Amino acid sequence: IATTSTAGKILQVVSTTKTDQFSATTEDAWTDITGLSVAITPSATSSKVLFRAMVNVGSDQSVSVPAMRVLRDSTAIGVGDAAGTRGQATAVFGAADDWLALGVPIDVMDSPSSTSELTYKVQYYKSQSSTIYVNSSYRDTNGSGIDFRYSSIVYVMEIGA
């Protein structure tokens, strides 16, 4: 009797690429990064979903507590353990020179136990009056030869279990 198994196989991939600039000043609150979300409908409750992203972030160097997290619908995933009043995040992005953006890789393996459509997205958090930029540097000037515009990508892969 021949049987087929999907264990460990990539069953589907869904992705989105953000090429436009995003700037934000919201502080002391988790805030969506527009354009960095993707939806997937797993084919089995036993499937795992691998979330991967590369987010290019610039700042004005005064960003305090610069962090990112991944949400599955409204649930934070891939974050550190709760500890007192400390925040829970997936990644830190740090401050860059004013002419530079830093590439922040994010990888989270999720076990959603669902066959409903799920939306995965990236959020940022900062606690100081400052601005962060996605896909550009803070300076972002023409003709300098060292200021670039970037793209960021988010993708999810359903993996059979």
C-alpha positions as CSV (number, residue, x, y, z in Angstrom):
1,I,0.0,0.0,0.0
2,A,1.5,3.3,-1.0
3,T,1.1,6.2,1.3
4,T,2.1,9.8,0.9
5,S,3.1,12.0,3.7
6,T,3.3,15.8,3.8
7,A,5.5,15.8,6.9
8,G,8.2,18.4,6.5
9,K,7.1,19.4,3.0
10,I,6.4,23.0,2.1
11,L,2.7,23.0,1.2
12,Q,2.2,26.7,0.2
13,V,4.1,30.0,0.3
14,V,2.4,33.4,0.5
15,S,4.5,36.6,0.4
16,T,4.3,40.4,0.1
17,T,7.0,42.9,-0.7
18,K,6.9,46.5,0.5
19,T,8.7,48.9,-1.7
20,D,7.4,52.3,-0.5
21,Q,8.6,54.3,2.5
22,F,6.9,54.2,5.9
23,S,7.6,56.7,8.6
24,A,6.1,56.7,12.1
25,T,6.2,58.6,15.3
26,T,3.7,56.7,17.5
27,E,5.3,56.0,20.8
28,D,4.6,53.7,23.8
29,A,2.2,51.5,21.7
30,W,2.6,48.6,19.4
31,T,1.8,49.9,15.9
32,D,1.4,48.1,12.5
33,I,3.9,48.7,9.8
34,T,1.7,49.3,6.8
35,G,2.2,46.8,4.0
36,L,4.0,44.2,6.1
37,S,1.1,41.7,6.5
38,V,0.2,38.5,4.7
39,A,-2.7,36.0,5.0
40,I,-2.6,32.3,4.7
41,T,-5.1,29.5,5.2
42,P,-3.5,26.3,6.4
43,S,-4.7,23.1,4.9
44,A,-4.5,21.1,8.1
45,T,-4.7,21.8,11.8
46,S,-1.4,19.9,12.3
47,S,0.5,22.2,9.9
48,K,3.2,24.6,11.1
49,V,3.6,28.1,9.6
50,L,7.1,29.5,9.2
51,F,7.0,33.3,9.3
52,R,10.0,35.1,7.8
53,A,10.7,38.8,7.2
54,M,13.5,41.2,6.3
55,V,12.6,44.7,7.4
56,N,14.9,47.6,6.5
57,V,14.7,50.2,9.2
58,G,16.2,53.7,9.7
59,S,15.9,56.1,12.6
60,D,16.9,59.5,13.8
61,Q,19.2,57.8,16.3
62,S,17.1,58.8,19.4
63,V,14.8,55.8,19.3
64,S,14.4,54.2,22.7
65,V,13.3,50.6,23.1
66,P,13.2,50.0,19.4
67,A,11.5,46.7,19.0
68,M,9.4,44.6,16.6
69,R,7.0,41.8,17.1
70,V,4.9,39.4,14.9
71,L,1.2,39.0,15.3
72,R,-0.9,36.1,14.2
73,D,-4.3,37.9,14.0
74,S,-4.3,39.5,17.4
75,T,-1.9,37.1,19.1
76,A,1.8,38.0,19.5
77,I,4.0,35.1,18.5
78,G,7.7,34.4,18.8
79,V,8.2,36.8,21.7
80,G,10.3,36.5,24.8
81,D,8.8,35.2,28.1
82,A,6.9,37.5,30.3
83,A,8.9,38.9,33.2
84,G,7.5,41.5,35.5
85,T,6.7,44.7,33.6
86,R,9.2,44.1,30.8
87,G,7.8,44.2,27.3
88,Q,7.8,41.1,25.0
89,A,9.2,41.4,21.5
90,T,10.4,39.3,18.6
91,A,13.3,41.4,17.4
92,V,15.2,44.6,18.2
93,F,16.3,47.0,15.4
94,G,18.6,49.5,17.2
95,A,19.4,53.0,15.9
96,A,21.4,53.6,12.7
97,D,23.5,56.5,11.4
98,D,21.3,59.1,9.8
99,W,22.3,57.9,6.3
100,L,21.8,54.2,7.0
101,A,19.0,51.7,7.4
102,L,19.6,48.3,9.1
103,G,18.2,45.0,7.8
104,V,16.3,43.2,10.6
105,P,15.7,39.5,9.9
106,I,12.7,37.9,11.7
107,D,12.0,34.2,11.8
108,V,9.1,32.6,13.8
109,M,7.9,29.0,13.7
110,D,4.2,28.9,14.6
111,S,1.8,26.1,15.3
112,P,-1.6,27.8,14.8
113,S,-3.8,24.6,15.0
114,S,-6.2,26.2,12.5
115,T,-7.6,25.8,9.0
116,S,-9.1,29.3,9.0
117,E,-7.5,32.2,7.3
118,L,-4.7,33.7,9.5
119,T,-3.1,37.1,9.1
120,Y,0.5,37.6,10.1
121,K,2.0,41.1,10.4
122,V,4.9,43.1,11.8
123,Q,4.5,45.8,14.4
124,Y,7.0,48.3,15.9
125,Y,7.4,49.8,19.4
126,K,9.4,52.7,20.6
127,S,9.3,54.8,23.7
128,Q,10.7,58.1,22.8
129,S,9.8,61.1,20.7
130,S,11.5,60.2,17.5
131,T,10.8,58.8,14.0
132,I,11.5,55.4,12.5
133,Y,11.6,54.8,8.8
134,V,11.0,51.6,6.9
135,N,12.7,51.3,3.5
136,S,14.8,54.5,3.9
137,S,17.3,56.2,6.1
138,Y,16.5,59.2,8.3
139,R,18.4,61.5,6.1
140,D,17.0,60.2,2.8
141,T,18.5,62.9,0.5
142,N,19.0,63.0,-3.2
143,G,22.5,63.1,-4.8
144,S,24.5,62.0,-1.8
145,G,25.6,58.7,-3.3
146,I,25.1,56.9,0.0
147,D,21.3,57.3,0.6
148,F,19.2,54.5,-0.7
149,R,15.6,53.3,-0.8
150,Y,15.1,49.7,0.1
151,S,12.4,47.0,0.0
152,S,11.2,44.8,2.8
153,I,9.6,41.4,2.5
154,V,7.3,39.2,4.6
155,Y,6.5,35.6,3.7
156,V,4.8,32.6,5.3
157,M,5.2,29.0,4.5
158,E,2.8,26.2,5.5
159,I,4.8,23.1,6.4
160,G,3.2,19.7,6.7
161,A,3.4,17.9,10.0
